[in-house]
Amino acid sequence: MKISKLLFIVMALLSFNLHFAQESEEEDKLSLDQGPISSQFEYISKKSGNYRADGVRYEVVKEFNLEKLRQNVLDSINAFNKKVNELNGTIAGHVETIESLNKKLEETTNNLSEVTEEKDSMSFLGILVAKSTYNFILWTIIAGLLLFLLFFIYKFRNSNILTQEAKSTLAEVETEYEDHRRRALEREQKISRQLQDEINKHKKSK
């Protein structure tokens, strides 16, 4: 029975010492010189004393620790504000870059649209028209010129035919004229001979 009590007491002391050692180790890790603000507040809480007055519990904190914590909090806030300003500057730079890229993208899109429009268009008399319209105008002009050429060939052939007919008619008229002239000359010569014969007869009769 005594041995059991002794073992129980030994186990209780070992458990207490282990718990105390863990708490001491945790307290050793806590510091006002390092770690996050939450661990520094925990350090202040563990290092503070307390007392009761009029049923109210008060925590007593060393002024040095409180000032150190306040300075650490201010330093953290300043670092946070500095980081916020840096991030705002970075964001502003990114926004400016994005706006510049959007402007360049818009210019590139407009240039691409103009190039595409020029690619799909042709210049006609200094005016950009769609390729289909340009082709229609071009083929209309070509068809008109071809019709004009065919009409000119037709008129030329008709004029040539008329000219040949006129030449043939003229040749026939000239032939008839020469025949008429020859016959008239023969009649004139015949009449002249007859007249001379009559004159000769008249002279002989005298």
C-alpha positions as CSV (number, residue, x, y, z in Angstrom):
1,M,0.0,0.0,0.0
2,K,2.8,2.4,0.9
3,I,4.6,1.5,-2.3
4,S,1.5,2.3,-4.4
5,K,1.2,5.7,-2.7
6,L,4.9,6.3,-3.3
7,L,4.6,5.5,-6.9
8,F,1.6,7.7,-7.2
9,I,3.4,10.6,-5.7
10,V,6.4,10.1,-7.9
11,M,4.2,10.0,-11.0
12,A,2.4,13.1,-10.0
13,L,5.7,14.9,-9.4
14,L,7.0,13.8,-12.8
15,S,3.8,14.9,-14.5
16,F,4.0,18.3,-12.8
17,N,7.7,18.8,-13.7
18,L,7.0,17.8,-17.3
19,H,4.1,20.3,-17.5
20,F,6.2,23.0,-15.9
21,A,9.1,22.3,-18.3
22,Q,6.8,22.6,-21.3
23,E,5.4,25.9,-20.0
24,S,8.9,27.2,-19.3
25,E,10.0,26.1,-22.8
26,E,7.0,27.9,-24.3
27,E,7.7,31.0,-22.3
28,D,11.3,30.9,-23.4
29,K,10.1,30.9,-27.0
30,L,7.9,33.9,-26.4
31,S,9.7,37.3,-26.7
32,L,9.1,41.0,-27.5
33,D,12.1,41.0,-29.8
34,Q,10.8,38.4,-32.3
35,G,7.7,36.6,-33.4
36,P,4.4,37.9,-34.5
37,I,2.4,40.5,-32.5
38,S,0.0,37.8,-31.3
39,S,2.9,35.9,-29.6
40,Q,4.2,39.2,-28.1
41,F,0.8,39.9,-26.6
42,E,0.8,36.4,-25.2
43,Y,4.3,37.1,-23.8
44,I,3.0,40.3,-22.1
45,S,0.0,38.3,-20.7
46,K,2.3,35.6,-19.2
47,K,4.7,38.1,-17.8
48,S,2.1,40.3,-16.3
49,G,1.0,40.1,-12.7
50,N,-2.6,40.3,-11.4
51,Y,-4.4,41.4,-8.4
52,R,-8.0,41.9,-7.3
53,A,-9.5,45.0,-5.8
54,D,-13.1,45.4,-5.1
55,G,-13.8,42.1,-6.8
56,V,-12.2,43.3,-10.0
57,R,-9.2,41.5,-11.5
58,Y,-6.4,43.7,-12.8
59,E,-3.4,42.8,-14.9
60,V,-0.1,44.6,-14.0
61,V,2.2,45.0,-17.0
62,K,5.7,46.4,-16.9
63,E,5.9,49.8,-18.4
64,F,9.0,48.8,-20.4
65,N,7.3,45.8,-21.8
66,L,4.2,47.8,-22.7
67,E,6.3,50.5,-24.4
68,K,8.2,47.8,-26.2
69,L,5.0,46.2,-27.4
70,R,3.6,49.6,-28.4
71,Q,6.7,50.3,-30.4
72,N,6.6,46.9,-32.0
73,V,2.9,47.4,-32.9
74,L,3.8,50.8,-34.4
75,D,6.7,49.3,-36.3
76,S,4.4,46.6,-37.6
77,I,1.8,49.1,-38.6
78,N,4.5,51.3,-40.4
79,A,5.8,48.2,-42.1
80,F,2.3,47.2,-43.1
81,N,1.6,50.8,-44.4
82,K,4.9,50.7,-46.3
83,K,4.0,47.4,-47.8
84,V,0.5,48.7,-48.7
85,N,2.1,51.8,-50.3
86,E,4.5,49.5,-52.2
87,L,1.6,47.3,-53.3
88,N,-0.4,50.4,-54.3
89,G,2.5,51.6,-56.3
90,T,2.9,48.2,-57.9
91,I,-0.8,48.1,-58.6
92,A,-0.7,51.6,-60.1
93,G,2.2,50.6,-62.3
94,H,0.3,47.5,-63.4
95,V,-2.8,49.6,-64.1
96,E,-0.7,52.0,-66.1
97,T,0.9,49.1,-68.0
98,I,-2.5,47.5,-68.6
99,E,-3.9,50.8,-69.9
100,S,-0.8,51.2,-72.2
101,L,-1.2,47.6,-73.4
102,N,-4.9,48.2,-74.0
103,K,-4.1,51.4,-75.9
104,K,-1.6,49.5,-78.0
105,L,-4.0,46.6,-78.5
106,E,-6.7,49.1,-79.7
107,E,-4.2,50.7,-82.1
108,T,-3.1,47.3,-83.3
109,T,-6.8,46.3,-83.8
110,N,-7.5,49.5,-85.7
111,N,-4.4,49.0,-87.9
112,L,-5.4,45.4,-88.5
113,S,-8.9,46.5,-89.5
114,E,-7.4,49.1,-91.9
115,V,-5.0,46.5,-93.3
116,T,-7.9,44.0,-93.7
117,E,-10.0,46.7,-95.3
118,E,-7.2,47.6,-97.7
119,K,-6.6,44.0,-98.4
120,D,-10.2,43.4,-99.2
121,S,-10.5,46.7,-101.2
122,M,-9.0,48.1,-104.4
123,S,-8.2,51.7,-105.3
124,F,-10.4,53.0,-108.1
125,L,-9.9,56.7,-109.2
126,G,-8.4,57.3,-105.7
127,I,-11.4,55.8,-103.9
128,L,-11.2,52.5,-102.0
129,V,-14.0,50.1,-103.1
130,A,-14.6,46.5,-102.3
131,K,-13.0,44.0,-104.5
132,S,-16.3,42.7,-105.7
133,T,-17.4,46.2,-106.7
134,Y,-14.0,46.8,-108.3
135,N,-14.2,43.6,-110.3
136,F,-17.8,44.5,-111.4
137,I,-16.7,47.9,-112.6
138,L,-13.6,46.5,-114.3
139,W,-15.5,43.8,-116.2
140,T,-18.2,46.3,-117.1
141,I,-15.6,48.6,-118.6
142,I,-14.0,45.6,-120.4
143,A,-17.3,44.4,-121.7
144,G,-18.2,48.0,-122.9
145,L,-14.9,48.3,-124.7
146,L,-15.3,44.9,-126.3
147,L,-18.8,45.9,-127.5
148,F,-17.5,49.1,-128.8
149,L,-14.7,47.2,-130.6
150,L,-17.2,44.8,-132.1
151,F,-19.4,47.7,-133.2
152,F,-16.4,49.5,-134.7
153,I,-15.4,46.3,-136.6
154,Y,-19.0,45.9,-137.8
155,K,-19.1,49.5,-139.0
156,F,-15.7,49.2,-140.6
157,R,-16.7,46.1,-142.5
158,N,-20.0,47.7,-143.6
159,S,-18.0,50.8,-144.7
160,N,-15.5,48.6,-146.6
161,I,-18.3,46.7,-148.3
162,L,-20.0,50.0,-149.3
163,T,-16.6,51.3,-150.5
164,Q,-16.1,48.2,-152.6
165,E,-19.6,48.5,-154.0
166,A,-19.0,52.1,-154.7
167,K,-15.7,51.3,-156.5
168,S,-17.4,48.6,-158.5
169,T,-20.2,50.9,-159.4
170,L,-17.8,53.6,-160.3
171,A,-15.9,51.1,-162.5
172,E,-19.1,50.1,-164.2
173,V,-20.0,53.8,-164.8
174,E,-16.6,54.5,-166.1
175,T,-16.9,51.5,-168.5
176,E,-20.3,52.6,-169.6
177,Y,-19.0,56.2,-170.0
178,E,-16.0,55.0,-172.1
179,D,-18.4,52.9,-174.2
180,H,-20.7,55.8,-174.7
181,R,-17.8,58.1,-175.5
182,R,-16.4,55.6,-177.9
183,R,-19.8,55.2,-179.6
184,A,-20.4,59.0,-179.7
185,L,-17.0,59.4,-181.2
186,E,-17.7,56.8,-183.8
187,R,-21.1,58.5,-184.6
188,E,-19.4,61.8,-184.8
189,Q,-16.7,60.4,-187.1
190,K,-19.4,58.7,-189.2
191,I,-21.4,62.0,-189.4
192,S,-18.3,63.9,-190.3
193,R,-17.5,61.5,-193.2
194,Q,-21.1,61.6,-194.4
195,L,-20.9,65.4,-194.2
196,Q,-17.7,65.5,-196.2
197,D,-19.1,63.1,-198.7
198,E,-22.1,65.4,-199.2
199,I,-19.8,68.4,-199.6
200,N,-17.7,66.6,-202.1
201,K,-20.9,65.5,-204.1
202,H,-22.1,69.1,-204.0
203,K,-18.8,70.4,-205.4
204,K,-18.8,67.8,-208.2
205,S,-22.3,68.7,-209.2
206,K,-21.3,72.3,-209.8
